Amino acid sequence: MAFWRNKPQPPTEPTESSEPAGLLARMRAGLRKTREVLNTDIRDLFKSEGRLVDEGFLEQLFAKLIRTDMGVGPATRLRDQIAQEYRGRVVQFEDVLSSIAAKTEQMLSDQSVELAQATSGPTVILVVGVNGSGKTTSIAKLANNLHRSGKRVLLGAGDTFRAAAVEQLTVWSGRIGCEIVTGPPEADPASVAFRTAQRAFEEGFDVAVIDTAGRLQTQTHLMQQLDKIRRVVGKQVEGAPHEVLLVLDATAGQNAISQARGFSEVAGCTGIILAKLDGSAKGGVILPIHEQFQLPVKFVGLGEGIDDLAPFDPSSFARALFDR
């Protein structure tokens, strides 16, 4: 699966994780907790001879869908899909899951999940999020993903207020084989972002991935700092930042929605990295975020390893979520 739009990538040797079957297997593993809760709940609605689709069944199905934190809007559309197809009929558990999976894929397939690419010069990616969301680790995984796809990657350690974040990224950069720009402790994050974009442009890097300090969406002065970072990188590289990726913790469930609202309004987010999906039973939160903010999920975190970041694929997600 290509990570970029606008520019074709050279062919690469296929690996298990890049094949559709491999991605589906990884997605299934990452969504295991959500799938087990959802499938058990829905299966409990059925008897061996099936179940009549009436108002009582539809209300119960709606309640089960809500448990995955997919929100009222998406759960309503999935319930209505079942009503439209099967109302007044006796159906089996597998029929309902198949229909819901198909509708889920449709709901998530209306936006590109590929990374934007600069028309000329380096592509600049800002990564934002709240403290503890898995942002720094997700940046390392993203850099590794891009590096393995043949890109020359430069990291920018813009979280200058947290020494551990700079140290962590520095260690990861060495393991990945990419270079990094750092600054002194508590330096102006915009200055690190500026130097990263400048070096990426002057030295011909393909991609610059810039970390930013974790912050709450309610911290106005820190959100204004993000706006400054956006402006300074734009002075160095035309059109930058080309992506602003918001890292959300899948275990946060509905709280992730308020984070998405705050960041999308101020930081101009273009997509989401949904981290810690493997540790959550609330994987359905992808749906309301996509619906409310029209932000595509571009990558999902499926484990703790450096390779455990996968490009989001609506088909694999829907099939893995509903065990098709």
matplotlib code that plots the C-alpha trace (Angstrom):
import matplotlib.pyplot as plt

x = [0.0, 1.4, 1.9, 2.0, -0.3, 0.7, 4.0, 4.3, 6.7, 9.3, 8.4, 9.5, 10.0, 6.7, 6.7, 4.1, 3.1, 2.7, 0.4, -3.3, -3.5, -0.6, -2.2, -5.5, -3.8, -2.1, -5.3, -7.2, -4.6, -4.8, -8.6, -8.9, -10.2, -12.8, -13.9, -14.3, -16.5, -18.6, -19.0, -19.9, -22.4, -24.1, -24.0, -25.8, -28.8, -29.2, -30.7, -29.7, -32.6, -31.7, -33.5, -36.4, -35.3, -37.9, -37.8, -36.7, -33.7, -32.7, -32.7, -30.5, -28.1, -27.8, -26.8, -24.2, -22.6, -22.4, -20.3, -17.3, -17.4, -18.4, -20.9, -24.6, -24.3, -22.3, -24.2, -27.5, -26.4, -25.3, -28.6, -30.6, -28.7, -29.8, -33.3, -33.3, -32.0, -33.7, -36.7, -39.4, -37.1, -35.3, -31.6, -28.4, -25.6, -23.2, -25.7, -25.8, -22.0, -21.4, -23.8, -22.4, -18.8, -19.7, -21.4, -18.4, -16.0, -18.2, -18.3, -14.5, -13.7, -14.6, -11.2, -7.6, -5.6, -2.3, 0.2, 0.4, 3.7, 5.3, 5.3, 9.0, 11.5, 11.0, 7.6, 7.2, 5.1, 4.1, 3.0, 0.8, -1.1, -1.7, 0.8, 0.8, -1.0, 2.0, 3.2, 6.9, 6.8, 4.4, 6.9, 9.6, 7.4, 6.3, 10.0, 10.8, 7.9, 9.0, 12.7, 11.9, 9.9, 13.1, 12.7, 15.5, 14.1, 15.0, 13.6, 13.0, 13.0, 10.6, 9.5, 12.2, 10.5, 10.8, 14.3, 13.1, 11.3, 14.5, 16.6, 14.0, 13.8, 17.6, 17.9, 15.2, 16.9, 20.1, 18.2, 16.3, 19.2, 17.9, 19.2, 17.8, 17.9, 17.8, 18.0, 19.1, 16.6, 13.6, 14.7, 12.0, 10.3, 9.7, 13.5, 14.0, 11.2, 12.8, 16.2, 14.7, 12.8, 15.9, 18.2, 15.7, 15.5, 19.2, 20.4, 17.8, 15.9, 12.7, 10.7, 11.1, 9.0, 8.8, 7.8, 5.9, 5.4, 2.4, -0.3, -3.9, -6.3, -7.4, -4.0, -4.4, -0.8, 0.6, -1.9, -0.8, 2.8, 1.7, 0.5, 4.0, 5.6, 3.4, 4.3, 8.1, 8.3, 6.2, 8.8, 11.5, 9.6, 6.7, 3.4, 4.7, 3.5, 2.1, 0.6, -0.3, -0.9, -2.8, -1.8, -4.8, -4.8, -7.4, -7.9, -9.2, -12.5, -14.9, -12.3, -10.3, -13.1, -12.7, -8.9, -9.6, -11.9, -9.4, -6.4, -8.2, -9.5, -6.1, -3.4, -5.1, -4.8, -5.0, -5.0, -4.8, -2.4, -4.6, -2.1, -2.5, -5.3, -4.1, -4.7, -8.3, -11.8, -12.9, -11.6, -15.0, -14.0, -12.5, -16.0, -17.2, -13.9, -14.0, -17.6, -17.4, -14.0, -13.6, -10.1, -8.9, -7.1, -3.8, -2.0, -2.9, -0.6, -0.9, 1.7, 4.8, 7.5, 9.1, 7.3, 3.9, 2.5, 0.3, -1.2, -4.9, -7.0, -10.9, -11.5, -9.0, -10.3, -14.0, -13.2, -11.0, -13.5, -16.4, -14.4, -15.4]
y = [0.0, 3.4, 6.0, 8.9, 10.6, 12.7, 10.8, 7.1, 5.1, 2.7, -0.9, -2.6, -6.2, -7.5, -8.5, -10.1, -6.8, -5.0, -7.7, -7.3, -10.6, -9.6, -6.2, -7.9, -10.2, -7.4, -5.4, -8.3, -8.7, -5.0, -4.9, -8.1, -6.5, -4.4, -7.3, -9.6, -7.2, -6.3, -9.8, -11.3, -8.6, -9.0, -12.8, -12.7, -11.1, -14.3, -17.8, -20.8, -20.3, -16.7, -13.5, -11.5, -7.9, -5.8, -2.6, -4.5, -6.1, -2.8, -1.0, -3.7, -3.7, 0.1, -0.2, -2.9, -0.7, 2.3, 0.3, 0.5, 4.3, 4.7, 7.4, 8.0, 9.1, 6.1, 3.6, 5.0, 4.6, 1.0, 0.2, 1.8, -0.3, -3.5, -2.2, -1.4, -4.8, -7.1, -5.5, -8.1, -11.0, -13.7, -13.3, -15.0, -13.5, -13.7, -11.8, -8.9, -8.8, -8.9, -6.0, -3.9, -4.5, -3.4, -0.2, 0.5, 0.2, 2.5, 5.1, 5.2, 5.1, 8.6, 10.2, 9.5, 7.9, 8.4, 11.0, 14.2, 14.9, 18.2, 19.0, 20.0, 19.9, 18.0, 17.0, 18.4, 16.6, 18.0, 15.6, 16.9, 15.5, 15.6, 14.3, 10.5, 9.9, 7.9, 10.8, 10.3, 6.6, 7.1, 9.5, 6.9, 4.3, 6.7, 7.6, 3.9, 3.3, 6.0, 5.0, 1.5, 2.7, 4.3, 7.8, 9.9, 11.1, 13.9, 14.1, 17.3, 17.0, 19.9, 18.8, 20.8, 21.0, 17.3, 16.0, 12.4, 13.0, 14.4, 11.5, 9.0, 10.3, 10.5, 6.8, 5.9, 7.9, 5.9, 2.6, 3.6, 5.1, 8.6, 11.9, 14.3, 18.0, 18.9, 22.0, 22.9, 22.2, 24.6, 26.2, 27.8, 24.8, 27.0, 27.4, 23.7, 23.3, 26.1, 24.5, 21.1, 22.5, 24.5, 21.5, 19.2, 21.7, 22.5, 18.9, 17.3, 15.2, 13.6, 14.0, 16.0, 14.7, 17.3, 16.5, 19.1, 19.3, 17.5, 19.9, 20.0, 21.4, 23.9, 25.4, 28.4, 29.7, 26.3, 26.0, 29.4, 28.1, 25.4, 28.2, 29.8, 26.5, 26.2, 29.7, 29.2, 25.9, 27.5, 30.2, 27.5, 25.1, 26.0, 24.6, 23.3, 21.7, 19.3, 17.1, 17.8, 14.5, 14.3, 11.3, 10.0, 7.3, 4.7, 3.8, 7.4, 6.5, 9.5, 11.7, 11.5, 13.4, 16.5, 16.3, 16.1, 19.1, 21.3, 20.4, 20.3, 23.9, 25.4, 23.2, 22.6, 18.8, 16.8, 13.3, 11.0, 8.4, 6.2, 4.9, 1.9, 0.4, -3.0, -2.1, -0.8, -2.2, 1.2, 0.9, 2.2, 5.7, 6.0, 6.4, 9.5, 11.3, 10.7, 11.8, 15.0, 16.4, 14.8, 13.7, 10.5, 8.0, 7.5, 5.1, 2.9, 1.6, -2.1, -2.9, -1.7, -2.6, -0.2, -2.0, -1.9, 1.0, 0.2, 2.4, 2.5, 0.5, 0.8, -2.7, -4.4, -2.4, -3.3, -7.0, -7.2, -5.3, -7.6, -10.9, -11.5]
z = [0.0, -1.0, 1.7, -0.6, -3.1, -6.1, -6.8, -7.6, -5.5, -6.9, -6.6, -3.4, -2.5, -1.0, 2.6, 4.7, 6.4, 3.1, 1.6, 2.2, 4.0, 6.3, 7.0, 7.8, 10.2, 12.0, 12.1, 13.5, 16.2, 17.0, 17.2, 19.2, 22.3, 20.5, 18.3, 21.3, 23.1, 20.0, 18.7, 22.1, 22.7, 19.3, 19.4, 22.7, 20.8, 18.7, 19.3, 17.3, 14.9, 14.3, 15.3, 14.0, 13.1, 14.9, 16.9, 20.0, 18.2, 16.6, 19.9, 21.5, 18.5, 18.8, 22.5, 21.7, 19.0, 21.3, 23.7, 21.3, 21.5, 17.9, 18.9, 18.2, 14.6, 13.2, 15.4, 14.1, 10.5, 11.1, 12.9, 10.1, 7.5, 9.2, 9.4, 5.7, 4.7, 7.1, 8.9, 9.4, 8.5, 10.6, 10.2, 11.5, 13.4, 10.4, 8.2, 10.5, 11.0, 7.2, 6.6, 9.4, 8.2, 4.6, 5.9, 8.1, 5.3, 3.2, 5.9, 6.2, 2.5, 1.4, 2.1, 1.1, 3.8, 1.9, 3.1, 1.1, -0.6, -1.5, -5.2, -4.8, -2.0, 1.3, 2.6, 6.1, 8.7, 12.1, 14.7, 17.6, 20.5, 24.2, 26.8, 27.1, 23.8, 22.4, 20.2, 20.5, 19.9, 17.0, 15.4, 15.6, 14.1, 11.3, 10.6, 10.5, 8.1, 5.7, 6.0, 5.0, 2.0, 0.7, 2.0, 3.4, 6.7, 9.0, 12.5, 14.4, 18.2, 18.9, 22.3, 23.9, 27.3, 27.9, 27.9, 27.8, 24.5, 22.9, 24.3, 23.1, 19.6, 19.4, 20.3, 17.8, 15.1, 15.6, 15.5, 12.4, 10.5, 10.1, 11.2, 13.8, 14.7, 18.4, 20.5, 24.0, 26.8, 26.9, 23.6, 21.5, 19.7, 16.7, 16.3, 16.2, 13.6, 11.6, 11.6, 10.7, 7.7, 6.7, 6.8, 5.1, 2.2, 1.9, 2.2, 0.0, 2.5, 1.3, 4.5, 7.7, 10.7, 13.5, 17.1, 19.1, 22.9, 24.2, 25.3, 26.2, 23.6, 26.3, 26.8, 24.6, 24.8, 23.8, 21.0, 19.7, 19.8, 17.2, 14.9, 15.2, 14.3, 11.2, 10.1, 10.4, 8.5, 5.8, 5.4, 4.7, 2.5, 0.2, 1.3, 4.6, 6.7, 4.2, 6.9, 10.5, 12.1, 15.4, 17.6, 19.6, 22.2, 21.2, 24.9, 25.5, 23.7, 23.6, 25.3, 22.0, 20.3, 22.4, 21.7, 18.0, 18.2, 19.9, 17.8, 14.4, 15.0, 16.0, 14.4, 11.1, 11.4, 8.2, 9.6, 12.6, 14.0, 16.2, 18.8, 21.2, 19.2, 20.4, 24.1, 23.6, 23.4, 22.0, 18.4, 17.2, 18.1, 14.6, 13.2, 15.1, 14.7, 11.0, 10.9, 13.0, 11.8, 8.3, 9.5, 7.9, 10.1, 8.2, 10.5, 13.4, 16.2, 16.5, 19.1, 21.0, 18.4, 16.0, 13.1, 14.7, 12.8, 9.8, 7.1, 7.8, 5.4, 5.7, 4.3, 6.6, 9.6, 8.9, 8.3, 11.4, 13.6, 12.7, 12.3, 8.6]

ax = plt.figure().add_subplot(projection="3d")
ax.plot(x, y, z, "-o")
ax.set_aspect("equal")
plt.show()
